[in-house]
Amino acid sequence: MSIQNYIHYYKGLTLCAAFSLGITMMPSQNAHAQLSGNIGVVSKYVLRGITTPTSESDDPAVQGGLDYVSESGAYLGYWGSSLGYSDDEEDKPASGFENDLYAGYAFDVGEFSFDLGAIYYAYMSIDDADVIELSASVGYGSVSASMFYLTDDVVWGNQGDIYWTLAYEQALPSEFTLAATLGWYTYGDEGDYIPSTEEDDAFRHFTLSLSHPLGATGADMNIDYIIGGDDRSGLDQDDMVVLGLSMGFDL
């Protein structure tokens, strides 16, 4: 998958078929430079397994992005999504928006692939949510492990929070692809906006994802089944199904 797809897949685990749900890391240094984009819609935007009391968007969300990958393995990109809430009480319907800007470097060592990067989250109509997150990943074949480290206190996390994932992908007959992802959190000390945390670490979610191309249209359809774990307060997260439709394109 492109690095944009990889970044957002592990951040939100939302189904947008331009995000091919693959586990393969960035191309090796022998790859050609590439500029690409994607656009899609999901039935709900679920952020890292958080479904209770509400997801990022309980109604359909429009999402899309642009990515540039150089021949050296360096990359940068943008991804955005509509949200189902905002801090403006007079903003009805709510029109918050998430913007993700990211950059990094990916490379291969033998049969292993590595990726080091940073993501800047910038939110429109939502206060005290903008922050940088550092990422690191290693992959071997169809398996990958990743971590995302939060660098400051925000309304959705504390400095030192780490989101961990372990993922596997398997091609199925008739062009179907099945992916499984385990998400886990370790939590930093109390922060400026989240004064206390009941859990030091907790299982966050287990997600099964099935995708398939829509004939020769260039679009893909996806379905996620999210098995919810706990949030930092110990609140059980409900299981949820998320549907998606999207299209990727080269520029």
BAMIKOL-245968 format. One record per residue (C-alpha): residue in three letters; residue number from 1; x, y, z. Coordinates in nm, 4 decimals, always signed. Layout:
N
<pt><type>ALA</type><seq>NUM</seq><u>X</u><v>Y</v><w>Z</w></pt>
...
END
This chain:
251
<pt><type>MET</type><seq>1</seq><u>+0.0000</u><v>+0.0000</v><w>+0.0000</w></pt>
<pt><type>SER</type><seq>2</seq><u>+0.1078</u><v>+0.3605</v><w>-0.0289</w></pt>
<pt><type>ILE</type><seq>3</seq><u>+0.2446</u><v>+0.5191</v><w>+0.2866</w></pt>
<pt><type>GLN</type><seq>4</seq><u>-0.0657</u><v>+0.7376</v><w>+0.3127</w></pt>
<pt><type>ASN</type><seq>5</seq><u>-0.2794</u><v>+0.4276</v><w>+0.3119</w></pt>
<pt><type>TYR</type><seq>6</seq><u>-0.0510</u><v>+0.2669</v><w>+0.5671</w></pt>
<pt><type>ILE</type><seq>7</seq><u>-0.0555</u><v>+0.5711</v><w>+0.7968</w></pt>
<pt><type>HIS</type><seq>8</seq><u>-0.4303</u><v>+0.6079</v><w>+0.7948</w></pt>
<pt><type>TYR</type><seq>9</seq><u>-0.5039</u><v>+0.2380</v><w>+0.8095</w></pt>
<pt><type>TYR</type><seq>10</seq><u>-0.3233</u><v>+0.2093</v><w>+1.1400</w></pt>
<pt><type>LYS</type><seq>11</seq><u>-0.4430</u><v>+0.5423</v><w>+1.2716</w></pt>
<pt><type>GLY</type><seq>12</seq><u>-0.8123</u><v>+0.5027</v><w>+1.2151</w></pt>
<pt><type>LEU</type><seq>13</seq><u>-0.8748</u><v>+0.1510</v><w>+1.0870</w></pt>
<pt><type>THR</type><seq>14</seq><u>-1.1513</u><v>+0.2971</v><w>+0.8785</w></pt>
<pt><type>LEU</type><seq>15</seq><u>-1.2556</u><v>+0.1210</v><w>+0.5602</w></pt>
<pt><type>CYS</type><seq>16</seq><u>-1.1811</u><v>+0.3172</v><w>+0.2484</w></pt>
<pt><type>ALA</type><seq>17</seq><u>-1.1043</u><v>+0.0917</v><w>-0.0412</w></pt>
<pt><type>ALA</type><seq>18</seq><u>-0.8263</u><v>+0.3075</v><w>-0.1767</w></pt>
<pt><type>PHE</type><seq>19</seq><u>-0.6578</u><v>+0.1860</v><w>+0.1389</w></pt>
<pt><type>SER</type><seq>20</seq><u>-0.5886</u><v>-0.1593</v><w>+0.0055</w></pt>
<pt><type>LEU</type><seq>21</seq><u>-0.5525</u><v>-0.3101</v><w>+0.3531</w></pt>
<pt><type>GLY</type><seq>22</seq><u>-0.2219</u><v>-0.4632</v><w>+0.2564</w></pt>
<pt><type>ILE</type><seq>23</seq><u>+0.0588</u><v>-0.5046</v><w>+0.5078</w></pt>
<pt><type>THR</type><seq>24</seq><u>+0.3428</u><v>-0.4465</v><w>+0.2622</w></pt>
<pt><type>MET</type><seq>25</seq><u>+0.5585</u><v>-0.1490</v><w>+0.3564</w></pt>
<pt><type>MET</type><seq>26</seq><u>+0.6851</u><v>+0.1210</v><w>+0.1249</w></pt>
<pt><type>PRO</type><seq>27</seq><u>+0.8587</u><v>+0.0269</v><w>-0.1992</w></pt>
<pt><type>SER</type><seq>28</seq><u>+1.2308</u><v>-0.0360</v><w>-0.1838</w></pt>
<pt><type>GLN</type><seq>29</seq><u>+1.4830</u><v>+0.2166</v><w>-0.3106</w></pt>
<pt><type>ASN</type><seq>30</seq><u>+1.4557</u><v>+0.0638</v><w>-0.6580</w></pt>
<pt><type>ALA</type><seq>31</seq><u>+1.0980</u><v>+0.1887</v><w>-0.6933</w></pt>
<pt><type>HIS</type><seq>32</seq><u>+1.0065</u><v>+0.4791</v><w>-0.9215</w></pt>
<pt><type>ALA</type><seq>33</seq><u>+0.8872</u><v>+0.8133</v><w>-0.7846</w></pt>
<pt><type>GLN</type><seq>34</seq><u>+0.5078</u><v>+0.8262</v><w>-0.7736</w></pt>
<pt><type>LEU</type><seq>35</seq><u>+0.2329</u><v>+1.0815</v><w>-0.7110</w></pt>
<pt><type>SER</type><seq>36</seq><u>-0.1073</u><v>+0.9349</v><w>-0.6344</w></pt>
<pt><type>GLY</type><seq>37</seq><u>-0.4394</u><v>+1.0156</v><w>-0.4736</w></pt>
<pt><type>ASN</type><seq>38</seq><u>-0.7518</u><v>+0.8541</v><w>-0.3343</w></pt>
<pt><type>ILE</type><seq>39</seq><u>-1.1076</u><v>+0.9481</v><w>-0.2468</w></pt>
<pt><type>GLY</type><seq>40</seq><u>-1.3840</u><v>+0.7539</v><w>-0.0783</w></pt>
<pt><type>VAL</type><seq>41</seq><u>-1.6694</u><v>+0.7333</v><w>+0.1691</w></pt>
<pt><type>VAL</type><seq>42</seq><u>-1.7181</u><v>+0.5177</v><w>+0.4791</w></pt>
<pt><type>SER</type><seq>43</seq><u>-2.0360</u><v>+0.4419</v><w>+0.6703</w></pt>
<pt><type>LYS</type><seq>44</seq><u>-1.8651</u><v>+0.5508</v><w>+0.9952</w></pt>
<pt><type>TYR</type><seq>45</seq><u>-1.5206</u><v>+0.6866</v><w>+1.0784</w></pt>
<pt><type>VAL</type><seq>46</seq><u>-1.3919</u><v>+0.4741</v><w>+1.3681</w></pt>
<pt><type>LEU</type><seq>47</seq><u>-1.0683</u><v>+0.5935</v><w>+1.5291</w></pt>
<pt><type>ARG</type><seq>48</seq><u>-0.8572</u><v>+0.3030</v><w>+1.6551</w></pt>
<pt><type>GLY</type><seq>49</seq><u>-1.1504</u><v>+0.0975</v><w>+1.7766</w></pt>
<pt><type>ILE</type><seq>50</seq><u>-1.3319</u><v>+0.3745</v><w>+1.9648</w></pt>
<pt><type>THR</type><seq>51</seq><u>-1.7026</u><v>+0.3093</v><w>+1.9038</w></pt>
<pt><type>THR</type><seq>52</seq><u>-1.8504</u><v>+0.3967</v><w>+2.2468</w></pt>
<pt><type>PRO</type><seq>53</seq><u>-2.0003</u><v>+0.6387</v><w>+2.3324</w></pt>
<pt><type>THR</type><seq>54</seq><u>-1.9456</u><v>+0.7624</v><w>+1.9763</w></pt>
<pt><type>SER</type><seq>55</seq><u>-1.7100</u><v>+0.7205</v><w>+1.6808</w></pt>
<pt><type>GLU</type><seq>56</seq><u>-1.5418</u><v>+1.0079</v><w>+1.4954</w></pt>
<pt><type>SER</type><seq>57</seq><u>-1.8414</u><v>+1.0156</v><w>+1.2645</w></pt>
<pt><type>ASP</type><seq>58</seq><u>-2.1548</u><v>+0.8114</v><w>+1.3291</w></pt>
<pt><type>ASP</type><seq>59</seq><u>-2.2830</u><v>+0.9181</v><w>+0.9872</w></pt>
<pt><type>PRO</type><seq>60</seq><u>-2.1043</u><v>+0.8544</v><w>+0.6556</w></pt>
<pt><type>ALA</type><seq>61</seq><u>-1.7701</u><v>+1.0365</v><w>+0.6271</w></pt>
<pt><type>VAL</type><seq>62</seq><u>-1.5991</u><v>+1.1599</v><w>+0.3096</w></pt>
<pt><type>GLN</type><seq>63</seq><u>-1.2236</u><v>+1.0987</v><w>+0.3021</w></pt>
<pt><type>GLY</type><seq>64</seq><u>-0.9319</u><v>+1.1378</v><w>+0.0639</w></pt>
<pt><type>GLY</type><seq>65</seq><u>-0.5663</u><v>+1.2184</v><w>+0.0236</w></pt>
<pt><type>LEU</type><seq>66</seq><u>-0.2571</u><v>+1.2751</v><w>-0.1879</w></pt>
<pt><type>ASP</type><seq>67</seq><u>+0.0825</u><v>+1.1015</v><w>-0.1647</w></pt>
<pt><type>TYR</type><seq>68</seq><u>+0.4283</u><v>+1.1477</v><w>-0.3085</w></pt>
<pt><type>VAL</type><seq>69</seq><u>+0.6883</u><v>+0.8699</v><w>-0.2849</w></pt>
<pt><type>SER</type><seq>70</seq><u>+1.0422</u><v>+0.9344</v><w>-0.4097</w></pt>
<pt><type>GLU</type><seq>71</seq><u>+1.2793</u><v>+0.6812</v><w>-0.5624</w></pt>
<pt><type>SER</type><seq>72</seq><u>+1.4900</u><v>+0.6949</v><w>-0.2446</w></pt>
<pt><type>GLY</type><seq>73</seq><u>+1.2022</u><v>+0.5796</v><w>-0.0220</w></pt>
<pt><type>ALA</type><seq>74</seq><u>+1.1271</u><v>+0.9233</v><w>+0.1263</w></pt>
<pt><type>TYR</type><seq>75</seq><u>+0.7587</u><v>+1.0131</v><w>+0.1215</w></pt>
<pt><type>LEU</type><seq>76</seq><u>+0.5132</u><v>+1.2850</v><w>+0.2167</w></pt>
<pt><type>GLY</type><seq>77</seq><u>+0.1406</u><v>+1.3188</v><w>+0.1931</w></pt>
<pt><type>TYR</type><seq>78</seq><u>-0.1917</u><v>+1.4521</v><w>+0.3088</w></pt>
<pt><type>TRP</type><seq>79</seq><u>-0.5117</u><v>+1.2792</v><w>+0.4198</w></pt>
<pt><type>GLY</type><seq>80</seq><u>-0.8391</u><v>+1.4355</v><w>+0.5337</w></pt>
<pt><type>SER</type><seq>81</seq><u>-1.1772</u><v>+1.3277</v><w>+0.6679</w></pt>
<pt><type>SER</type><seq>82</seq><u>-1.5048</u><v>+1.4894</v><w>+0.7611</w></pt>
<pt><type>LEU</type><seq>83</seq><u>-1.6052</u><v>+1.4433</v><w>+1.1259</w></pt>
<pt><type>GLY</type><seq>84</seq><u>-1.9369</u><v>+1.4145</v><w>+1.3032</w></pt>
<pt><type>TYR</type><seq>85</seq><u>-1.8692</u><v>+1.6784</v><w>+1.5688</w></pt>
<pt><type>SER</type><seq>86</seq><u>-1.7170</u><v>+2.0205</v><w>+1.6335</w></pt>
<pt><type>ASP</type><seq>87</seq><u>-1.6604</u><v>+2.2577</v><w>+1.9283</w></pt>
<pt><type>ASP</type><seq>88</seq><u>-1.9021</u><v>+2.5169</v><w>+1.7899</w></pt>
<pt><type>GLU</type><seq>89</seq><u>-2.2389</u><v>+2.4559</v><w>+1.9549</w></pt>
<pt><type>GLU</type><seq>90</seq><u>-2.4059</u><v>+2.6686</v><w>+1.6858</w></pt>
<pt><type>ASP</type><seq>91</seq><u>-2.2497</u><v>+2.4620</v><w>+1.4088</w></pt>
<pt><type>LYS</type><seq>92</seq><u>-2.5449</u><v>+2.2413</v><w>+1.3122</w></pt>
<pt><type>PRO</type><seq>93</seq><u>-2.4875</u><v>+2.0019</v><w>+1.1511</w></pt>
<pt><type>ALA</type><seq>94</seq><u>-2.1405</u><v>+1.9705</v><w>+1.2984</w></pt>
<pt><type>SER</type><seq>95</seq><u>-1.8645</u><v>+2.0310</v><w>+1.0448</w></pt>
<pt><type>GLY</type><seq>96</seq><u>-1.5374</u><v>+1.9423</v><w>+1.2109</w></pt>
<pt><type>PHE</type><seq>97</seq><u>-1.2633</u><v>+1.8223</v><w>+0.9789</w></pt>
<pt><type>GLU</type><seq>98</seq><u>-0.9404</u><v>+1.6256</v><w>+1.0304</w></pt>
<pt><type>ASN</type><seq>99</seq><u>-0.6245</u><v>+1.7011</v><w>+0.8310</w></pt>
<pt><type>ASP</type><seq>100</seq><u>-0.3240</u><v>+1.4664</v><w>+0.8511</w></pt>
<pt><type>LEU</type><seq>101</seq><u>+0.0132</u><v>+1.5732</v><w>+0.7116</w></pt>
<pt><type>TYR</type><seq>102</seq><u>+0.2902</u><v>+1.3144</v><w>+0.7192</w></pt>
<pt><type>ALA</type><seq>103</seq><u>+0.6425</u><v>+1.2446</v><w>+0.6017</w></pt>
<pt><type>GLY</type><seq>104</seq><u>+0.9038</u><v>+0.9773</v><w>+0.6530</w></pt>
<pt><type>TYR</type><seq>105</seq><u>+1.1447</u><v>+0.7296</v><w>+0.5064</w></pt>
<pt><type>ALA</type><seq>106</seq><u>+1.0967</u><v>+0.3609</v><w>+0.4219</w></pt>
<pt><type>PHE</type><seq>107</seq><u>+1.3631</u><v>+0.1072</v><w>+0.3350</w></pt>
<pt><type>ASP</type><seq>108</seq><u>+1.4363</u><v>-0.2647</v><w>+0.3112</w></pt>
<pt><type>VAL</type><seq>109</seq><u>+1.7031</u><v>-0.4679</v><w>+0.4881</w></pt>
<pt><type>GLY</type><seq>110</seq><u>+1.7106</u><v>-0.8148</v><w>+0.3384</w></pt>
<pt><type>GLU</type><seq>111</seq><u>+1.3601</u><v>-0.9577</v><w>+0.3606</w></pt>
<pt><type>PHE</type><seq>112</seq><u>+1.2533</u><v>-0.7046</v><w>+0.6254</w></pt>
<pt><type>SER</type><seq>113</seq><u>+1.0952</u><v>-0.3664</v><w>+0.5532</w></pt>
<pt><type>PHE</type><seq>114</seq><u>+1.1157</u><v>-0.0656</v><w>+0.7847</w></pt>
<pt><type>ASP</type><seq>115</seq><u>+0.9414</u><v>+0.2694</v><w>+0.8051</w></pt>
<pt><type>LEU</type><seq>116</seq><u>+1.0157</u><v>+0.5761</v><w>+1.0214</w></pt>
<pt><type>GLY</type><seq>117</seq><u>+0.7857</u><v>+0.8771</v><w>+1.0034</w></pt>
<pt><type>ALA</type><seq>118</seq><u>+0.5923</u><v>+1.1588</v><w>+1.1670</w></pt>
<pt><type>ILE</type><seq>119</seq><u>+0.2279</u><v>+1.2662</v><w>+1.1366</w></pt>
<pt><type>TYR</type><seq>120</seq><u>+0.0849</u><v>+1.6095</v><w>+1.2165</w></pt>
<pt><type>TYR</type><seq>121</seq><u>-0.2849</u><v>+1.6067</v><w>+1.3009</w></pt>
<pt><type>ALA</type><seq>122</seq><u>-0.4583</u><v>+1.9420</v><w>+1.2406</w></pt>
<pt><type>TYR</type><seq>123</seq><u>-0.8287</u><v>+1.9745</v><w>+1.3202</w></pt>
<pt><type>MET</type><seq>124</seq><u>-1.0739</u><v>+2.2360</v><w>+1.1958</w></pt>
<pt><type>SER</type><seq>125</seq><u>-1.3454</u><v>+2.3562</v><w>+1.4392</w></pt>
<pt><type>ILE</type><seq>126</seq><u>-1.1969</u><v>+2.1449</v><w>+1.7207</w></pt>
<pt><type>ASP</type><seq>127</seq><u>-0.9768</u><v>+2.3002</v><w>+1.9889</w></pt>
<pt><type>ASP</type><seq>128</seq><u>-0.6675</u><v>+2.1577</v><w>+2.1603</w></pt>
<pt><type>ALA</type><seq>129</seq><u>-0.6472</u><v>+1.8544</v><w>+1.9287</w></pt>
<pt><type>ASP</type><seq>130</seq><u>-0.3517</u><v>+1.9380</v><w>+1.6985</w></pt>
<pt><type>VAL</type><seq>131</seq><u>-0.0416</u><v>+1.7295</v><w>+1.7673</w></pt>
<pt><type>ILE</type><seq>132</seq><u>+0.2539</u><v>+1.5396</v><w>+1.6183</w></pt>
<pt><type>GLU</type><seq>133</seq><u>+0.2749</u><v>+1.1619</v><w>+1.6406</w></pt>
<pt><type>LEU</type><seq>134</seq><u>+0.5928</u><v>+0.9648</v><w>+1.5655</w></pt>
<pt><type>SER</type><seq>135</seq><u>+0.5663</u><v>+0.6278</v><w>+1.3912</w></pt>
<pt><type>ALA</type><seq>136</seq><u>+0.7888</u><v>+0.3239</v><w>+1.3392</w></pt>
<pt><type>SER</type><seq>137</seq><u>+0.7106</u><v>-0.0066</v><w>+1.1704</w></pt>
<pt><type>VAL</type><seq>138</seq><u>+0.8726</u><v>-0.3304</v><w>+1.0660</w></pt>
<pt><type>GLY</type><seq>139</seq><u>+0.7326</u><v>-0.5831</v><w>+0.8206</w></pt>
<pt><type>TYR</type><seq>140</seq><u>+0.8179</u><v>-0.9339</v><w>+0.7058</w></pt>
<pt><type>GLY</type><seq>141</seq><u>+0.6147</u><v>-1.0925</v><w>+0.4321</w></pt>
<pt><type>SER</type><seq>142</seq><u>+0.2460</u><v>-1.0534</v><w>+0.5152</w></pt>
<pt><type>VAL</type><seq>143</seq><u>+0.3047</u><v>-0.9594</v><w>+0.8795</w></pt>
<pt><type>SER</type><seq>144</seq><u>+0.3836</u><v>-0.6156</v><w>+1.0227</w></pt>
<pt><type>ALA</type><seq>145</seq><u>+0.4167</u><v>-0.4517</v><w>+1.3637</w></pt>
<pt><type>SER</type><seq>146</seq><u>+0.3819</u><v>-0.0775</v><w>+1.4224</w></pt>
<pt><type>MET</type><seq>147</seq><u>+0.3882</u><v>+0.1821</v><w>+1.6977</w></pt>
<pt><type>PHE</type><seq>148</seq><u>+0.2671</u><v>+0.5438</v><w>+1.7135</w></pt>
<pt><type>TYR</type><seq>149</seq><u>+0.3963</u><v>+0.7728</v><w>+1.9899</w></pt>
<pt><type>LEU</type><seq>150</seq><u>+0.2023</u><v>+1.0867</v><w>+2.0910</w></pt>
<pt><type>THR</type><seq>151</seq><u>+0.4375</u><v>+1.3795</v><w>+2.1572</w></pt>
<pt><type>ASP</type><seq>152</seq><u>+0.2089</u><v>+1.6179</v><w>+2.3525</w></pt>
<pt><type>ASP</type><seq>153</seq><u>-0.1130</u><v>+1.6434</v><w>+2.5538</w></pt>
<pt><type>VAL</type><seq>154</seq><u>-0.4328</u><v>+1.6879</v><w>+2.3519</w></pt>
<pt><type>VAL</type><seq>155</seq><u>-0.8012</u><v>+1.6324</v><w>+2.4154</w></pt>
<pt><type>TRP</type><seq>156</seq><u>-0.7796</u><v>+1.2839</v><w>+2.2621</w></pt>
<pt><type>GLY</type><seq>157</seq><u>-0.4590</u><v>+1.1620</v><w>+2.4282</w></pt>
<pt><type>ASN</type><seq>158</seq><u>-0.1691</u><v>+1.2272</v><w>+2.6648</w></pt>
<pt><type>GLN</type><seq>159</seq><u>+0.1979</u><v>+1.2705</v><w>+2.5880</w></pt>
<pt><type>GLY</type><seq>160</seq><u>+0.3579</u><v>+0.9269</v><w>+2.5939</w></pt>
<pt><type>ASP</type><seq>161</seq><u>+0.0519</u><v>+0.7360</v><w>+2.4723</w></pt>
<pt><type>ILE</type><seq>162</seq><u>+0.1592</u><v>+0.4600</v><w>+2.2337</w></pt>
<pt><type>TYR</type><seq>163</seq><u>-0.0693</u><v>+0.2807</v><w>+1.9903</w></pt>
<pt><type>TRP</type><seq>164</seq><u>+0.0644</u><v>-0.0647</v><w>+1.8937</w></pt>
<pt><type>THR</type><seq>165</seq><u>-0.0577</u><v>-0.2836</v><w>+1.6075</w></pt>
<pt><type>LEU</type><seq>166</seq><u>+0.0113</u><v>-0.6322</v><w>+1.4806</w></pt>
<pt><type>ALA</type><seq>167</seq><u>-0.1341</u><v>-0.7043</v><w>+1.1381</w></pt>
<pt><type>TYR</type><seq>168</seq><u>-0.1591</u><v>-0.9859</v><w>+0.8858</w></pt>
<pt><type>GLU</type><seq>169</seq><u>-0.2954</u><v>-1.0019</v><w>+0.5300</w></pt>
<pt><type>GLN</type><seq>170</seq><u>-0.4025</u><v>-1.2965</v><w>+0.3153</w></pt>
<pt><type>ALA</type><seq>171</seq><u>-0.5122</u><v>-1.3015</v><w>-0.0484</w></pt>
<pt><type>LEU</type><seq>172</seq><u>-0.8272</u><v>-1.5093</v><w>-0.1045</w></pt>
<pt><type>PRO</type><seq>173</seq><u>-0.9843</u><v>-1.6591</v><w>-0.4182</w></pt>
<pt><type>SER</type><seq>174</seq><u>-1.1828</u><v>-1.4365</v><w>-0.6580</w></pt>
<pt><type>GLU</type><seq>175</seq><u>-0.9713</u><v>-1.1265</v><w>-0.5829</w></pt>
<pt><type>PHE</type><seq>176</seq><u>-1.0831</u><v>-1.0966</v><w>-0.2208</w></pt>
<pt><type>THR</type><seq>177</seq><u>-0.8308</u><v>-0.9841</v><w>+0.0421</w></pt>
<pt><type>LEU</type><seq>178</seq><u>-0.8591</u><v>-1.0570</v><w>+0.4130</w></pt>
<pt><type>ALA</type><seq>179</seq><u>-0.6661</u><v>-0.8575</v><w>+0.6739</w></pt>
<pt><type>ALA</type><seq>180</seq><u>-0.6576</u><v>-0.8953</v><w>+1.0519</w></pt>
<pt><type>THR</type><seq>181</seq><u>-0.5272</u><v>-0.6269</v><w>+1.2876</w></pt>
<pt><type>LEU</type><seq>182</seq><u>-0.4779</u><v>-0.6335</v><w>+1.6639</w></pt>
<pt><type>GLY</type><seq>183</seq><u>-0.4611</u><v>-0.2906</v><w>+1.8295</w></pt>
<pt><type>TRP</type><seq>184</seq><u>-0.3236</u><v>-0.2272</v><w>+2.1802</w></pt>
<pt><type>TYR</type><seq>185</seq><u>-0.2606</u><v>+0.0919</v><w>+2.3793</w></pt>
<pt><type>THR</type><seq>186</seq><u>-0.0113</u><v>+0.1862</v><w>+2.6493</w></pt>
<pt><type>TYR</type><seq>187</seq><u>-0.0997</u><v>+0.5134</v><w>+2.8217</w></pt>
<pt><type>GLY</type><seq>188</seq><u>+0.1123</u><v>+0.8047</v><w>+2.9383</w></pt>
<pt><type>ASP</type><seq>189</seq><u>+0.0720</u><v>+0.9844</v><w>+3.2712</w></pt>
<pt><type>GLU</type><seq>190</seq><u>-0.2138</u><v>+1.2247</v><w>+3.3331</w></pt>
<pt><type>GLY</type><seq>191</seq><u>-0.2124</u><v>+1.5208</v><w>+3.0971</w></pt>
<pt><type>ASP</type><seq>192</seq><u>-0.3482</u><v>+1.8725</v><w>+3.0622</w></pt>
<pt><type>TYR</type><seq>193</seq><u>-0.6813</u><v>+1.7589</v><w>+2.9168</w></pt>
<pt><type>ILE</type><seq>194</seq><u>-0.7094</u><v>+1.4008</v><w>+3.0448</w></pt>
<pt><type>PRO</type><seq>195</seq><u>-0.6340</u><v>+1.4275</v><w>+3.4184</w></pt>
<pt><type>SER</type><seq>196</seq><u>-0.6464</u><v>+1.0586</v><w>+3.5045</w></pt>
<pt><type>THR</type><seq>197</seq><u>-0.6166</u><v>+0.7224</v><w>+3.3321</w></pt>
<pt><type>GLU</type><seq>198</seq><u>-0.7674</u><v>+0.4077</v><w>+3.4787</w></pt>
<pt><type>GLU</type><seq>199</seq><u>-0.5616</u><v>+0.1742</v><w>+3.2599</w></pt>
<pt><type>ASP</type><seq>200</seq><u>-0.1828</u><v>+0.1642</v><w>+3.2127</w></pt>
<pt><type>ASP</type><seq>201</seq><u>-0.2368</u><v>-0.0454</v><w>+2.9020</w></pt>
<pt><type>ALA</type><seq>202</seq><u>-0.5328</u><v>-0.2193</v><w>+2.7416</w></pt>
<pt><type>PHE</type><seq>203</seq><u>-0.6534</u><v>-0.4203</v><w>+2.4429</w></pt>
<pt><type>ARG</type><seq>204</seq><u>-0.8204</u><v>-0.1678</v><w>+2.2123</w></pt>
<pt><type>HIS</type><seq>205</seq><u>-0.9618</u><v>-0.3653</v><w>+1.9201</w></pt>
<pt><type>PHE</type><seq>206</seq><u>-0.9340</u><v>-0.6616</v><w>+1.6858</w></pt>
<pt><type>THR</type><seq>207</seq><u>-1.0425</u><v>-0.5830</v><w>+1.3311</w></pt>
<pt><type>LEU</type><seq>208</seq><u>-1.1150</u><v>-0.8202</v><w>+1.0432</w></pt>
<pt><type>SER</type><seq>209</seq><u>-1.1229</u><v>-0.6495</v><w>+0.7022</w></pt>
<pt><type>LEU</type><seq>210</seq><u>-1.2461</u><v>-0.7898</v><w>+0.3721</w></pt>
<pt><type>SER</type><seq>211</seq><u>-1.1940</u><v>-0.6002</v><w>+0.0441</w></pt>
<pt><type>HIS</type><seq>212</seq><u>-1.2703</u><v>-0.6622</v><w>-0.3232</w></pt>
<pt><type>PRO</type><seq>213</seq><u>-1.2371</u><v>-0.4572</v><w>-0.6452</w></pt>
<pt><type>LEU</type><seq>214</seq><u>-1.5576</u><v>-0.3487</v><w>-0.8185</w></pt>
<pt><type>GLY</type><seq>215</seq><u>-1.4991</u><v>-0.5016</v><w>-1.1590</w></pt>
<pt><type>ALA</type><seq>216</seq><u>-1.3061</u><v>-0.2771</v><w>-1.3974</w></pt>
<pt><type>THR</type><seq>217</seq><u>-1.4285</u><v>+0.0488</v><w>-1.2392</w></pt>
<pt><type>GLY</type><seq>218</seq><u>-1.1045</u><v>+0.1117</v><w>-1.0496</w></pt>
<pt><type>ALA</type><seq>219</seq><u>-1.3016</u><v>+0.1318</v><w>-0.7253</w></pt>
<pt><type>ASP</type><seq>220</seq><u>-1.2983</u><v>-0.1063</v><w>-0.4306</w></pt>
<pt><type>MET</type><seq>221</seq><u>-1.5480</u><v>-0.2026</v><w>-0.1659</w></pt>
<pt><type>ASN</type><seq>222</seq><u>-1.4579</u><v>-0.2931</v><w>+0.1897</w></pt>
<pt><type>ILE</type><seq>223</seq><u>-1.6132</u><v>-0.4230</v><w>+0.5069</w></pt>
<pt><type>ASP</type><seq>224</seq><u>-1.4609</u><v>-0.4103</v><w>+0.8565</w></pt>
<pt><type>TYR</type><seq>225</seq><u>-1.5815</u><v>-0.6039</v><w>+1.1566</w></pt>
<pt><type>ILE</type><seq>226</seq><u>-1.4401</u><v>-0.4312</v><w>+1.4650</w></pt>
<pt><type>ILE</type><seq>227</seq><u>-1.4287</u><v>-0.6261</v><w>+1.7923</w></pt>
<pt><type>GLY</type><seq>228</seq><u>-1.4073</u><v>-0.3613</v><w>+2.0615</w></pt>
<pt><type>GLY</type><seq>229</seq><u>-1.1773</u><v>-0.3662</v><w>+2.3628</w></pt>
<pt><type>ASP</type><seq>230</seq><u>-1.1451</u><v>-0.0951</v><w>+2.6304</w></pt>
<pt><type>ASP</type><seq>231</seq><u>-1.0610</u><v>+0.2753</v><w>+2.6238</w></pt>
<pt><type>ARG</type><seq>232</seq><u>-0.8251</u><v>+0.4406</v><w>+2.8742</w></pt>
<pt><type>SER</type><seq>233</seq><u>-1.1037</u><v>+0.4750</v><w>+3.1321</w></pt>
<pt><type>GLY</type><seq>234</seq><u>-1.1861</u><v>+0.1045</v><w>+3.1146</w></pt>
<pt><type>LEU</type><seq>235</seq><u>-1.5075</u><v>+0.1608</v><w>+2.9163</w></pt>
<pt><type>ASP</type><seq>236</seq><u>-1.5960</u><v>-0.1400</v><w>+2.7001</w></pt>
<pt><type>GLN</type><seq>237</seq><u>-1.6168</u><v>-0.0589</v><w>+2.3284</w></pt>
<pt><type>ASP</type><seq>238</seq><u>-1.9026</u><v>-0.2014</v><w>+2.1262</w></pt>
<pt><type>ASP</type><seq>239</seq><u>-1.8441</u><v>-0.4245</v><w>+1.8267</w></pt>
<pt><type>MET</type><seq>240</seq><u>-1.9193</u><v>-0.2498</v><w>+1.4978</w></pt>
<pt><type>VAL</type><seq>241</seq><u>-1.9384</u><v>-0.3091</v><w>+1.1223</w></pt>
<pt><type>VAL</type><seq>242</seq><u>-1.8001</u><v>-0.0385</v><w>+0.8902</w></pt>
<pt><type>LEU</type><seq>243</seq><u>-1.8579</u><v>-0.0289</v><w>+0.5139</w></pt>
<pt><type>GLY</type><seq>244</seq><u>-1.6466</u><v>+0.1602</v><w>+0.2621</w></pt>
<pt><type>LEU</type><seq>245</seq><u>-1.6192</u><v>+0.2486</v><w>-0.1051</w></pt>
<pt><type>SER</type><seq>246</seq><u>-1.3236</u><v>+0.4271</v><w>-0.2597</w></pt>
<pt><type>MET</type><seq>247</seq><u>-1.1016</u><v>+0.4796</v><w>-0.5598</w></pt>
<pt><type>GLY</type><seq>248</seq><u>-0.7266</u><v>+0.5321</v><w>-0.5952</w></pt>
<pt><type>PHE</type><seq>249</seq><u>-0.5611</u><v>+0.7050</v><w>-0.8916</w></pt>
<pt><type>ASP</type><seq>250</seq><u>-0.2178</u><v>+0.8074</v><w>-1.0198</w></pt>
<pt><type>LEU</type><seq>251</seq><u>-0.1327</u><v>+1.1692</v><w>-1.1003</w></pt>
END
